[in-house]
Amino acid sequence: MAMRGSIDAGPDCDCKKKEDDKTVPSLKDLGPEEMKELEQLVKDYKHFLDRAQTPRQTVDYVENVARKEGFQDEQIFTNDNRSNIILVKYGTENIEDGLRILGAHVDSPCLHIKVNPIKEGPLGVRLDTQYYGGIVKHQWFDQQVKIIGHVVKNGKEKPISLNGVIIDIAPHINKNAGTKVDDAFKGEDLDILTGYPTKEALLKRLRIKEEDFRRAELYAVPVEKTKVLKDLIIGYGHDDKVCMYTQLRALLNSDPKHTTIVYGVDREEIGSTGLTGAIGAFFEQTLDQIVQNETRMGPLDITQPYERLILKNSMMLSADVDIAATFRNKAMVDETNTKAGHGLCISSYCGSGGKYMGNQVTAKFMDQLITIFEENKAVYQVSGMPSKVDSGGGGTIAKYFAERGIPTADAGVPVAGMHSKTETIHRGDLYQTMKCFEAFIKS
């Protein structure tokens, strides 16, 4: 049967297509069955990315998939806000021999609706926003968005969904057009026009009161659907939904020896702080439950030294994306920087300046990871963040788990245009990341 998207036009056409498909390391050694698996993975990931645009939507999607695959209550843990999720497969090895942990974040840069957002004026009602995370502000002007979230009232949740548009100034009258981008595009101007003529009309449509915005959690995200441009997947929120999705698929595809955790955590884009961030207690609370389920120990019998022993013998990949080298950023990254199409990127370090506030992987753990991937013929590359000295930088959840005593490395998909409203990844990297995660789980 011809592969989806292929054209049966004789041997010459077949050979040409195979050559075109295998010009990068992440694709070149894939056989027909693997290429078929890749095509299905891209299709399923595209569906996921269009439906998991907020932390809650992501958690809901992941839980639904897990339950369809047979996961039971003792394998699924979520927080009250449904912005954190942990999936577990219990292994055959003693839990004291350690866990395999994959952790990604479920939040992406976006806009949040303020607690007193309603403004009225020309063109009707608009909603005031506060940007969340490191957005590229000018990209959000002159764009259609959708508002997604919920209001909690008297303990009951009411879903909210609304379309809107963020307008810009006509160049004919815009004296800022030639000035600095930060001066021309201010975060305070990211108001969303709703199309409703009056406040009363909008509130009637939403079936809420104005003060209900004070007990709401509302996100504004782009309306565009994910697109596939031959080898490239273009869409909103690859950071870090692509790692959440690939670690989910890897867990579903695996039968691990060691008890394995897949963790989706909120608030990474603003420093992992607070109740729902990686610094919060959700991981420890869930670990207590996992230890109880596996050992049948009572909660008062589980000591902190015992859990520290488990974590010391564990391994973790902080599954977060890396910056792909492109023609647009070649002056800002080292020529050896992460390349799209070259597989999963392991970051040996991250941070800024002199590796400030980052995570440093030990040589011993790096050797373990490289051995795992090479033995399983999974395509990977190694870099650092930032690759060019004093050229910015960033951090992930890795350091917070390393501080818990877990050997941890950042490893994820190279992304072009990271934090842009529209990000780009290579389909081969999507596939190889899943394969690397599978190899890690079964190690």
N, C-alpha and C positions, 0 to 999 in steps of 0.2 A: 504494500500500500504506500502511495506517495506521501512523504512528510507534509504536514500542513504548511501551505504557502509555497510548495515546490511546484515546478512546471515540468511535466514529462515531455522533453523535447529532444530526446536522443542522448547518447553517451557524452558528446562534446559539452552539451549544456550541463549535464550532471557533474562532470569534472570541474567545469568553471565554477559552478555553485559551491562545490566542496572546497575549492581553493579560496573562494571569497569568504567562506564561513570560518576558515581556519588560519587567519593571518595573525592572530594574537595567541599568547600562551594559554589563555583560559579556554580556548576552543580547539586548538590544533590537534590534540590527541583524543578527542571525543569520537567514539564510534557511533553507528547509526542509532542504537538503542539509547545511548546517552543524549544524543541530539534530540531525540523524540522526547526524552524526559525533560530536557532543558526547555523545549517549546511549551510543554504543559506547565512547567514551573513559571515561565514568564506570563502565561495567560492567567494563572491563578494569582500570581503576585500583583498583576495589574488590577484584578478584581479587588484584592485586599486593600491596595493603596487608595483606591477610590472610595472605599467604605470605612476606612479606619483613619480619619483625619484628626480626631481628638483623642486624648488619653482614654476616655470612657469607651468611645467607639472601638478603639484598638483592643481594650480588655474584653469587651463583649464579643468581638470577632474571634479572638484567640480562644476564649472559653467555649464558644459555640463549636468551633472546629475540634477542640480537644474532646468535648463530650460526644460529638459524632463519631470520633475515633475510639470511643470506649473508655475514656477517662472517668473515674469515679470521684465522689466528693472528697475522699482522702488524698486525692492527687491534685486538687485544684484549690488554690487559696487566693482570695481577693481581699482588699481592704474595704472599709465602709464606703469610701468615696468611689470605688470601682475605677481607680486610677493606678493601682498596682496589681499585678498578678504573678503568682508562682505556680508553675506546673511541675509535677514530680513523677519520675519513673523510679520505682524502688528496685535496686539492683540485687544481685546474688551475693556480692561481697559484704563483709561486715561493715557497718557504717563507720566504725572507728578507723577503717582504712581510707576514709576520706570520700568526699563528694566530687562530682564533676558539675561545675556551675557555669552557665552561660547567662550573662546579664546584659540587656539592652534597655534603652529608655523609650517610653511611649509618647513623650511630648515632642512637639516640633515648634519652631518659631512661628508666631501667628499674632493676631490681635485679640485682646480681651475687651469685652464691653465693660465700661465703668459702672460703678454702683449707682450713680445719679446721671444717666447718660442722655436723657432726652433733651434735644434742642429743637427749636422751631424757627423758621425763617424762610428765605427764598427757596423754592423747590420743595418746601414742605419739611417734614420731620426728619431729623438725622440723629444718629446715635454716636456718642462720644466714646473713644476707645483709648486703651493703653497698650502699647506694643509689648509683646512677651518674648523674651530671648533676643538674640542678635539678628533681628530682621535687617534686610537691605531696604531702608524706608522708601526710597524713591520708586522702587518697583511696585509698591502697593497703591500708588496714585493712578487714577484713570483705569481702575480695575473693578470688575464685578466680584462680589464676595457673597458667601452664604453664612448666616449666623446660626450656630448649632449649640445646643446645651439644654439646661433645665433650670427650673425654679423649684426650690423646696419650700413648701408652705404647710405648716402644721404636721410635719413629718412625712408629707406626701410629695412626690415628685411630679412635675408637669413638664413634658418635653417642649422645647422651643425650636422652631425652624423658620427662618426668614431670609429672603434675598435682599441684597442691597448693592450699592455702587459707591466707590470712593472717587470723587472727581478731581480734576486738576484745573489749572488756570490756562486760559487761551494764551498762546505765545504773543499774540498781538498786543496784549496789555501787561504781560508778565515781565517786569523789570528785573526779576531775579533770574531770568533764563540763563544768563551767562555767568552767574556767581557760583560760589561753592555749593556743592550738592547739599551739604548739611544745612545751609542757609535757605536754600530754595525749597527743600522738602522737610518740613518739621513734623515730628511725631504728633504734636498737638493738633495738627491739621488733618489727621487721619480719621475724619468723621465719615460715617456711613449713611448715605441717603437711603431712606426706606421706600420712598414713593408715596407715602401716606400724607395727606394734606394737613392733618391735625394730630395732636397728641392723643385725643380721644379716639380717633379712628384707628391708630396703631394699637392702642391698648385693647380696644374691642376685638381687633383681629387676633391678638395674642391671648386674649381672655385672661389678662392679669391686671393688677393695679400698678401704678407708677412705683410705689414703694417696694414692690416685689423684686425689682432689680437688685435690691440690697441683699437678697437671699438667693441670688442666681449665680450660675456658673455658665458663662456664655463666651463662645469662641467665634471669631470671624476667620474663615479660611477661603482660599481661592475656589472658584467654581469649575475651573478647567479639569477635564478628565485626563487621566494618564494616557500618554501616547507611546507607541513603539516605532522608532525610526531605524529600521533594519537592526543593527546590533545595539542600539541605544534605547534605554527606557527613560522617558522624560515625564516628570510629574512632581507634585508637591509632597514633601514629607519623607523622601528617602532617608533623611536624617531624622530619626533613626529607625523608621518603620522597616527598612530593608533588613536590618539585623534582627529585629524582633521576628520578622517573618521567616528568615532563613534558619534561625535557631529553633523556631517552632517546628518547621518541616524536618529539621535534623532530628529532633526529639521523636517525632512521630515515626520516622524511618528507622529508628535505632532500638536495639534490645541491649541496654547497657549492663555491664557487670557492676559498676559502682552506681549507687543511687545518684540520680542526675536531676538537677534543678534548672529550669528555664525561668528567668526572672525578667519581668517587664516593670520598670520603675518610672515614676513621674519626676518632674522638676529638674531634670538634668540641665536643661537649657538656661536655668537661672542659678546654677551652682549646687543642685542636689540637696538644698536645704529644706527644712520643714517636715511636717508630719508625713507627707507622701514622697519625699525625696530619699535618695540612697543613704543619707545620714540618719534617717528615721529608724524606728524600731521594728518596722514590718518584717524585715528579713529575720531578725532574731526571734520574733514572735512565731513566725512560720517554721523556723528551724526547730523550735521547741516542739511544735506539733509533729513535724517529720520524724524527729528522734523518738517521740512517744509512739507514733504509728509503727515504726520499724522495730523498736526494742521492746515495746509493751511496758516500758518504765512509766511510773507515775510522774506527774509534773514536778513534784517536790523531790523526786529522786534524781532529776537531771541537774547536774552541777555545772557551773561555769567552766571549771577545768576540763570536764568531760567534753563539752562542746568546743572548747579551744583546741583540744586534741583532734577532734574531727576536722576542724577548719585548717589546722596546721598540715594535715595529711591530704587536704583537698587541692584542687586546681581550678582556676577560674579564667575565662576569657571575658573581658569587658567588651562586649560586642557593640562597637560604635564605629561610625564611618570615618574615613580619612579623606584628606584633600587630594584629589587627582590632579596631576600636572596637565595643563592645557596651554594652548597658544596664548591665552589671555593672562596667565599668571607666571609665565616662564621667568620673568625678572624677579619674582618673589619667592620662588622655590628652587631648591637644589636640583641639578639635572638628574640626580639619582632618585628624586622623589617618586612617590607612589604613582603608578601608571594605570589608567583604565585598561581593562582587558588582560591584565597580568595577574589576576587572582586576588585572593584575600590578602589584605595588608596587615602585618603584625607591626605595631609601633613599639620599638624597643624603649622609647621614652616619650613623654609628652610634657607639656607645661609651656612656659614662656620665658624669654630672656635666658638666664642660665638654668634652664629646666625648672624654673620656679613654680611651686604649687602643682607639680606634676607627679607622674608615677614612673619609676625606673624599673625595668624588668631585669632580674638577675641573669647572669650568663648561664647558670645551671638550668633555670626554667626555660630560657630561650632555646637551649639545646634540646630539652624535652619536647617542646612544641615542634621544632623543626624536624626532629626525628619522627614524631607522630605523623606529620603531614607528608614527609617524603616516603615513609613506609607505605602510606595509603595512596600515593601518587596524586595527592591533592595539590593544586597549584596555589602557591603563595608568594609573597614578596615581603621584604623587611625594610622599614623606613623609620623615621623619627618625626616628632611634631614639636617645634617647626623643623623642617629639613634644612633651611638656610638660617644661619645664626642671626638673632635679633630681627626676625621677619614676622613677628606676631607670635601666634601659638594658641593653645587651648588645652582644656582638660576634660576628663570624662569621669565616670563613676569608679574607675579602676582604683584610684588611691584610697577610696573609702573602704574597699574590700581588702586591699593590701594591709590597711591599718588594723583590720580584724584578724590578721595573721594568715591570710590566704595568698599563696603565690598567684599573682594576677598580671595579665598582659592585655593591652588593648589590641583588638583584632577586628577588622571590619572591611566593608566595601568601599573602594575609592569612589568619591562623588565629585563631579564637576559642578561648580556653581553652588557649593555648600551654603546653606542658609538663604539662598535665593528663593523667590516665590516659586520658581520652577527649577528643580535640580535634575541632574543627568547621571545615570550609571550605565555600565556596560553589562549586557545580558550574561556574558561569560563569567563575570565576577559574581553575579547573583548565584550562578550555579556552583562555582568553585567554593564560594563561601559556605554554602550548604554542605558541600562535600567535606570541607575542612572541619566544620562543626560536628559532622557525623563521626569523623575520625577521632576528634577530641573526646566525644561522648563514649566511644567504645574502647578508649585507651585504658 
